[in-house]
Structures are given as C-alpha cells and as structure tokens.
C-alpha cells in the first residue's frame, strides 16, 4: 500500500471514529430526554400514558440511531482491515457507497432497528423508566 492510500485511509478512520462517538453523544441525549420526561410525568402524575408512549418512541429512536452507528462500525472495520493487510479492493472514502450496499430494505431494516433496540445498553434504561411509569399508573388507577 502506498503512502497516499495509507494517509487517506487514516484520515477516513479518524473521521469515522469521530462520527461513531457523535452517535454515542446523541444516544446519551435521547436517554436523558427520556429520564427528564419520565421524571416530569411522575411529578405531575397527569401525563403518565403519554410519557409511557413517548418513552417507547425514544427507545425505538435510539435503536435506529444504533443501527446507523453499526454501519459506521462496518466501514471502520474495513478501513482497519485495509490498513492492516493491504487489501487491494478497499478504497478510502467509501462510507456512503458501502452504506447503500449494505442497507436492507423494508422488513429487514425494521428487524435491524428492533435488534439494536434490544441491546442491553439501549434497552435497560428505557425498560426501567417504562416500568416505573407503569407502577405509577397502577398505583394511581389500581
């Protein structure tokens, strides 16, 4: 591999890595929004059903975000492989082309979103918040 290709792949790796961590920051914002919403709903005790629905939507939104993040990881792995083993067919700056090649359609895309939503680091905070809201609903109406 020549120096130009190595430099290009290194630059791409840095950009992708920054993008990956950007998704992590967005995931934290989504989680904090869900926590704030649940805390507000529990404090007011008037908006429990909408809070439950919105928490579920935020959970699914994070699953979508994690699916996008997984595509960045796929490209990162290819770049790392090329940097490691001089792969002739891997070119720098192909993130979006590879993304389109690997993007499933229809039901398969929905399955990806659901699969990423059920990862423990994604699911546990939302499941706990939803359980807390359901308990508050049961105490209020039960």
Secondary structure as the mmCIF struct_conf table of DSSP 4:
data_model
#
loop_
_struct_conf.conf_type_id
_struct_conf.id
_struct_conf.beg_label_comp_id
_struct_conf.beg_label_asym_id
_struct_conf.beg_label_seq_id
_struct_conf.end_label_comp_id
_struct_conf.end_label_asym_id
_struct_conf.end_label_seq_id
HELX_RH_AL_P HELX_RH_AL_P1 UNK A 3 UNK A 44
BEND BEND1 UNK A 46 UNK A 46
HELX_RH_AL_P HELX_RH_AL_P2 UNK A 48 UNK A 85
TURN_TY1_P TURN_TY1_P1 UNK A 88 UNK A 89
BEND BEND2 UNK A 92 UNK A 93
HELX_RH_AL_P HELX_RH_AL_P3 UNK A 95 UNK A 102
HELX_RH_AL_P HELX_RH_AL_P4 UNK A 106 UNK A 117
TURN_TY1_P TURN_TY1_P2 UNK A 118 UNK A 118
BEND BEND3 UNK A 119 UNK A 119
HELX_RH_AL_P HELX_RH_AL_P5 UNK A 120 UNK A 141
#
